Structures are given as C-alpha cells and as structure tokens.
C-alpha cells in the first residue's frame, strides 16, 4: 500500500520546489535512531598563524642575510623552505601576489570581509619593500624562489626588449584590479603558472606554461617576476624609494663589472658615460614634452579601455548569463543550457537580470577607464624614466628591479678582500 | 649659468636629495594609507578564513563540480540529511528513473560509482548512506532525489578535502552561481540543521 502511495506521489511530483518535503518523516516502530554525522572544518586559524609567522621569519632571515651578513647562503635556504612550505605543502594559497585581488574586492564588496591573514600577506611584503627593498621577492615568495632555485645561467635579454616587456606586469595588474573590482574573477589566481606544479595537478595549459617559464628561468633570471608578476610591479614602487637600501659592497666600487654580469634580473646599471652630447636645454625640453605626453597617454588608455568595456565585461557571470538567457528567449525551441535552466528554476526575473547586467556594465566602464589610465600613466612614466639624465660614476643597483637575491655579493672582489681598504 | 650654480650650493640640500626625500615621504604615506584603508575592511572575528561552499537551495546539479575541481577527485561530495529523508523503498536518488527491476543490479542504480548503500530498517523503510570514498560529487543522485523525493541528498564541498583556492575553479563554471565564499560559522550549509 505504501509503495503504491509512494509511486502515486512520485507521479504527481513536479520538477519545481525541491525543498518541499514530499514524503513525511517516517515514524519508526523499531526504535531506529538517526545516525549522527559531523563534517570537519580544518583549523584554518592555526594555519593562518603559522603562515604569517613563516612569512615574518623568512623575511627576517633574508633581511638579516642581506644587511648584516652580506651573503646568499641563508637566502638560498629560505628559498628552499619557501618552495617546500608555501609552495608544495600549503599548495600556494593564499599568496601575496593573489592577495591584491582580495584587497581590491574588499573595497567594493561589503559582504566580503577581508581575512586578517590575507591582509597581512598583502601588507607585510609592501612594508618590507618600503623599509628594506624587495626582500619578499628574494627568498620568501614561492613563485620567485622556485625560479631562482633552477636558475643556472644568465643570458642577458636585450635592454629594449626587457624594457618593453616590463610594462606587462602593470597591464596585468590593471586587468587583475579591473576584474576583481567588478567582482568578476581573480585572474591572477586563475592564470597562476606555478600552482599546478606545486599541487602536482591542475589545468594542463597552465602547467605547460609554468614548465616553459621554469625552463626559461634556467637560462635567464626569473622571467615571471620580471615580465609578469603584478605584485612585483607594486613592490617596485616602494623598493625604489626604500628607507634602507641594499649595497653591493660597503667598500668603494672599483668598476670591475663583475656584479653586473652576475645579476640574474639585470638590475645593476653600468656607469653612465654621457654618450650622447646634448645641451642641458634639449634634455629639459624633451623631459617636459614627455611629461605633457603623460596626460595624453592616460586619456588615450582610458578611452580605449572604456570602448573595450562591453567586450571585457563578457567575462562576468551576469553578463554571460544575460546573453545566454537572451539567446534562449529568442530561440525557445533550442536546447536549454544549465545556466539558463538554473536562471529559470531560481525564479529570477528578466528585469532583475537586466538591471544587474547594466550595473556590471557601469562598473566595467568606470573601472575600465581607470585601468586604462593606469596603463597610460605607466607607459608615460617609463618613457620619462628612459630620458632622465643619470650621473652614475660606478655600478649601482636599480632598486625597483632588484629582487635582493644577493648573488652580486660574492662576485664583488671588494667583498672578498679581507684586509682593510682605505 | 654661474649664478645657477651658486644658488644650488647655497640651498639646504641638493636637488636630487630633495626629490629622494619627497618620494620617500610620499611612499611612506602611501603604505600607511593603503594599510589603513585595507585594515578597515578586516573584520576581527573568528571568521578569519572564508570557505567555498555550495548553496543546496540554488544548486541545479549540472554535474560540473565533478570535473572542474582542481583536485583529481573533486572535493565536492554528496551529503545525506537523514532527518529530511523519507526512507522510501522506491528512492529517486537510488534507482534510475527507467529501472526495469527494483533490485541492486548495477544497471538499475543511479550512482555511477556505487557509493550509495542502503540498509533495511523496518517495513517499508530503508536507510541510505553514502560511502564518501566512492562518491565523486557528480550529483546524479541529488538530481533524482530533489526531483522525486524530499531533497535529502545534496552536494557540499568537503572542507577537509578542499584546498581552499583563492579562486575556486568550480565556482567559475557553476551554472547557478551557487558556490560562494562563506564564513567559518556556515562552512557547511546543512539541510537538517536549519
């Protein structure tokens, strides 16, 4: 009888209203007890504390090795620990590079509260860069450390090519901020080339890209850090004006060029032997012209990105859903894809979707314009920096590019001399 | 020209030094401003971490959880809320809709991995349990249960398996937008505790 009833209800049951209890809770006569299940939540709190402590300890070790000991040994060990712990053991999440997006999201999304550990992972390396330079990049960031550990040979990349490529991190940063601020997705995490390697599995395309980058970093130092990493771009602002600065040697430079050859990221600049003979006035004029170009570049970038906003917005879930639903409304006989099915089963109205679609488009226009202006500004500043007159008399570290790996220390003959030099 | 040079010599500090000091101050202020602004967004309660979780009310069992997770076997598993279950013999999450005979032969089962086990309790009730080692989060049983039953079977991200990626690759492809970040208190969205 019960079976019959059940099948009757089964026939009547529709597809909608899944939460409705179609069958009453049985009243057991045999004294049956409901089984109890508990589902564990790992103690993230503890891991967060360990992560932040590891970050601080490793940054401390690197700073100590750079400023007190002037040796690369501890930095190398710090790199090994970082790759082993942050990389392979913790699976690479959350890392400072990705935390940019969490911070950006927290500013626009009030329902998202920034976890304290993520905040610390974002701020500590920036603070470190402002005080001591890019000590985080050196041997604490698992992405940089992994590339550093496989680096064998340093083939120099053409200066013009390297200069052009160094704009990419900024563009990447602008896009990452754009997609985080519009609540679309975290592209830095999605296109992280090394996470698949750390987790020994993942998207095959990204793993292949990561392997290519690693093979490249055997022959030239840190291609990811120099030409892709958006967090490195952010840190380079602070490291270029840092309070304490790393020096190759405390003793006078003898202009031997050895440190220049040892630097894997081409961050040691040669003495400038005023090759171009031009009057002071021409230089100033050119500089002024470039300064005037900056607003033009910013406006152009902003306009361009504003024009591209509808295309960029297609990565957003709501915008995609809108076009899918619209397509289905036009072709009601076609197959219903899961997104459209979910849209109708959730009982959302078309007006609701259209308003959120327009909201997203508005966001994309605003933040797209700002991102374009940022890209224009960066390109302008790069041009200005190229034409700045430098009065270098000896080999100097370009602190914005220096990743504080400490390789130049052992190359400098002045560091080898035990006797006191006057 | 000579006059210019004298002026520079008389100035309290060289121009380059002046620029350096100014930029240092700006950068310092920038660190403080950035840190301060971001710090206001931090909420210092126990929900220090956020977890990815599926809202079972929104989930439409499109089956992408099974294949889109970065784990070799998805961190999404089926969870059974016994207190919601009707303990039916003819279970929509156990048998296929077109099952020829109601027995435990594999061709009649909805679960492709045989992860649902059932135990006779008393006439006419059967208890269903999920073998979580076999479950791969495909959601076929969930679809059956929510279509023809009480919806006591539902998909959840197992927090002990989840790597807690900063960007969840299932959430990106989730058809219904059911996967969101949740605080510690609601790390699981259970059906029988509501």
Interface residues (C-beta under 8 A of the other chain):
Chain A: X2 X3 X6 X7 X10 X13 X15 X18 X19 X21 X22 X23 X24 X25 X26 X28 X29 X30 X32 X34 X35 X37 X39 X40 X41 X42 X44 X45 X48 X91 X93 X94 X95 X98 X99 X101 X102 X103 X106 X107 X112 X113 X114 X115 X116 X117 X119 X122 X123 X126 X127 X130 X185 X186 X189 X190 X199 X201 X202 X203 X237 X238 X241 X243 X317 X337 X338 X339 X341 X342 X343 X345 X346
Chain B: X20 X23 X24 X26 X27 X28 X30 X31 X34 X35 X37 X38 X39 X41 X42 X43 X44 X46 X47 X48 X49 X50 X51 X57 X58 X60 X62 X64 X70 X71 X72 X79 X80 X82 X83 X84 X86 X87 X88 X89 X90 X92 X121 X122 X124 X125 X127 X129 X146 X147 X148 X149 X150 X151 X156 X158 X159 X160 X163 X164 X165 X166 X167 X169 X172 X175 X176 X177 X178 X181 X183 X184 X187 X188
